[in-house]
Every structure is written in C-alpha cells, then in structure tokens.
C-alpha cells in the first residue's frame, strides 16, 4: 500500500560515471520505489539501496513509469542526488523559544527562511539540533530500529520547569527520561545549552551540565558531549520578552563557572565534556584555549574550537605557500569582526608572500543590529553597505559559511541569510567574489596562477 504523504523523490543531478548515468537517469526524474518500498527520506533510500539486486520504479518528466532492474555491489552508490533529503516533508517544530533565530528575522523573505525544522532525520544526516518534543512513538521506534545515532539535541536545561519555560512547551520537561531511553538503547546524542542570562544560567547551568555528565559513562556514552553557547539576539526580535544579551561580565562569569566544571568532569568522567563556544571568549575578550584543550573537537559544528582549528590548519597549510606570486594581486578577505584579532596572524603571514596583499574586512552586522558579529551571520546587506565605497583590489575572498547554496549552486541560486543572491552582490560591487570553503580554498585562491580566470562559483 502506498503512503499518500510520501512523494516520489525528485532527482536533481546524476553523478558522472555512476550506475545511474549508465542507466540513463535524468534530472527531473522521480524515484517512486525501491524493491516495492517507498523511501520516505534519504535514510530509507540509503538503507534500501544497500542491496545487490534492486528494482526501481521511476517516473520520467513526461509522467511515464519505468521499471529499472539493477545488479551492483551491495555498498555501491547509485549516483543519484535529490531535491530534498525528506520525501514526506519536514517535521516541524512545536516549540515557542523566545530566542528562536527564525522568529528574529525581518518579515517578507522567502517562505523557506521561516520554516522551523525540528526533524530527527536532518539531525542524523546533517547535525542540526532538535528538541525531541514532537516525536510520536513510531518515530522513536524507527530511531532505535535504524540506529540513528548520534543525534544533536538542544537541551538548554534539564530541570523540567526551566526547559518548559524556555521552549514554551509542556513536553519539554521529559528530557531526562528521553536521555535514559538513549542510554538503554545504546544510542548517543551531542547536547547543546543556549545560555539565556537570568533564565538558565548560574545554578541552573551547573545543574544541567552535571545532569548531562551523568550520562557520559561507559563505552557508548548516551551524552557524548555538551556545548555551551551564548544566546544570539537580533534587532528583529518580536515584542517584549525576558531575554537579555550576554554582556562581557556575563561571558567572563560563564567561562569561569564552566572551566571549574570542566576540571571536575576531567577527573570524574575522563573528558572536558562540556565545551564553551568560541563566542564566549570573543565576548569576554579573553584568549582562546590552546589546541590541546579541544580533544577530538566533538562540537566543532557548534562553533566550539573552530577558530583554534582554523589557525592550526592554516599553520600547517602555510608551509606550502610560495615565496612569491605573479602577477601581483590584492584581495579583500571578509570576516565577522568577532574574529578580527584572532585572524590577524593569518593576514600577516599571507602578506609575507611577495606579490600578495590581503586586506581583512572585519565587519559587524548592521542588518541584525549587532556590534560584534561572527562570520557566519554576515549578510549581503552588511557586505554591500560596508564595502561599496572601498577599494577591494582584484577580488573578495568570501567565507562560504555565510552562504546557503540552492540546488543548482550557481551565484543566482546562492543566498546570504538576508536572502540576497550572491550574484546581486557581485553585480552591485562590480568585483569578482570567490567563495572559500576552508583553509585550502583560501590558500588556493590567494596563489592561483590565473587571477583573471576567477569565476563566481
Ligand atoms: S526549537 Fe528551534 S526552531 Fe523551534 S522555536 Fe525553538 S529555536 Fe525555534
């Protein structure tokens, strides 16, 4: 029997030299079923494809149904890419967190910017955080059956009344029971605590981190790590609420408090376990912890240790920098002003290369109304406003973490958080822009032999 909520999965691209290309799949084809089963998401798709014999039911763009028989190695990928990882729609959030970033955006943007996802599948596939407040028993059963681990859980507080107050949801009080469920099933989560001063800080924060550390035991600890993150507020926050921004004094207080707990956890559970996001040190104007502090960087996706890791990777990669580049070139490297100090040594080293000049443009976000901004939050509006009167040299090096690429990943289909297309920025600045994904990309762009050949990728 077919489920009406599951839609045929729309294929957006076919990997070259893949089985799918051999067979003749085209973008726009839709995958209906595999061996008679309708995949409801990428997780089902991968699971169903791990078979040597497949029978695929496919709808082509003219609406004609085809049956395709495939024989392959069990671990061989078909080479299909889909419009979305979810073929039965997004599981949406049922909370009302006052600090929700989605609600802190201005109105009038694309609908997708206002979607509040709280979907365990995206958490498993891409590491997005979820709250576990919206899962019926069948979904819990599926998590256990498919061993979907680790998941990434927004805890914020373990005391039921504090978590309920933060998430504005009575179901939020069940967290400790849910952590016991993960423990019983030998499944793992990574936790995050967004600290809202006056609500879940002080003794509540200590209570939460101690509770979470209780689950960091055994060879498969149910709570693998916890990240402590400062609340982020924007000027578009709706109405009056109880939130206050994190001050320098508050950041210093939280750092001191968590450091003491880290020492204790190291002795009791053998790991620092609860990690402070880099932002705390930037707000507190304190030096970042050394590289040795971060163990295996378990919360790197949450901005814990990402600056330290970036500096370390640069140090290694910089050994391969040439003494000189020709032709001479001058680039503008855009970053959030929160990392200005930390990244000064990088600029200094790059400028030691003869013929290379890199100027850092460390910007805050007028768009969000922030005086200190991390790179990932800069918008097209901010960059355009701050750079349009500046001499930008031969091009802009743009960290791609401020961009969201669409299906086609062209400049027209790549957007900043404020919905501005990358192509608009390039057009308005009349300057080449080079999105850089990482240190290797940054260095590649700096020493490229053909700087005139730059494309806005
Ligand atoms: S759970 Fe996430 S998406 Fe939902 S209201 Fe809270 S912050 Fe927003």
Boltz pocket constraint, residues with backbone or C-beta under 6 A from the ligand:
constraints:
  - pocket:
      binder: B
      contacts: [[A, 93], [A, 94], [A, 95], [A, 96], [A, 97], [A, 99], [A, 100], [A, 101], [A, 102], [A, 116], [A, 117], [A, 118], [A, 129], [A, 131], [A, 167]]
      max_distance: 6.0
